[in-house]
Amino acid sequence: MPTTDAARTPEVVDASTAANVTGAAGERPGRPIDLRSDTVTRPGEAMRRAMAEAEVGDDVFGDDPTVNALQERIAGLLGFEAALFVSSGTQSNLCALLTHCGRGDEYIVGQMAHAYRWEGGGAAVLGGIQPQPLPHREDGTLDPLDIAAAVKPDDPHFARTRLLCLENTIGGRAVSMEYLKAATEIARDHGLATHLDGARLFNAAVAGGGDPYEGARLIAGHFDSVSVCFSKGLGAPVGSALVGSREFVAGARRWRKVLGGGMRQAGVLAAAAVHALDHHVTRLADDHAHAALFAEGLKDVRGLTVEPSLTNMVFARSAPGVDTDEVRDRLARRGLLCAGYPGQLRFVFHLDVTRADTEQAVRIVRETLAEETATR
């Protein structure tokens, strides 16, 4: 399956690498094209204005009107009773795991899922919750037979299986509605709760076609709780929301406090999320189109095998003898930033990337790979 939606920070070139290099052959002057992640977006003027004008209170006391409005908005949008605004997707997933599971309990999750691999092992470290990771199929999903087989019997020798945790999108792919229905039905047949890491939920909804708000609601409807991120493709600077029943969210609120996540005048941040929900959902289709254009422009490039883009991500596997670390560094010197993994590069498109940027990025990669293959 494609590499996870997460980026491995130690192998990502910093923006200053590209911005500070001057005089190098082939360098792109000015602002680099930053495709490391969709988390690198910067608030535009309208979002900044909404943040500056936000009405605020003390959210720990529950009286920040903008936070309350955001929570009501996202809960209603996704078809849930309540929502909790938190600082990050990691905190949102962790609050969900700690609320669904107790010490000695277990959650079933994919080997390459963000909640398992890329969030510091928080559920185990802080909650005594055991993960049961499963291998992914080529499309990023977990085999339903593996899910059923992973549920432990009611026996003191085993951890108590309590939760199935899925992710959508996963590896830049949107998971089908049919699969979500089948997998969550298996979980419920075995008495498990279900949680969706929907960091890029709206990307998945846009990829499904039709009304993205209704699509997101249909996806979320298969789960008992959902985490959705505002600071990736939606372009807010900070924040995620965790949605569920009133009882579940009340429990998650306690865990948010334990984790140090209580924020005071957080309406300044919530206003950005409200603006993103109003203005940045349907435009995700532009990011998907730019990613598809980029992938198409590189489909015959020597030295890389570029996979077709299905949402806003493009993955490229290196040919034998091509050093992805060296390629990534050369791209950065030319003004194109991306994430790197052993044998693979990842390019993520977002609202700060234009069609012209995309076309320039294609040229930079083609020129860089031409140089790389010529020296071998």
Disulfide bonds with the S-S distance in Angstrom:
none
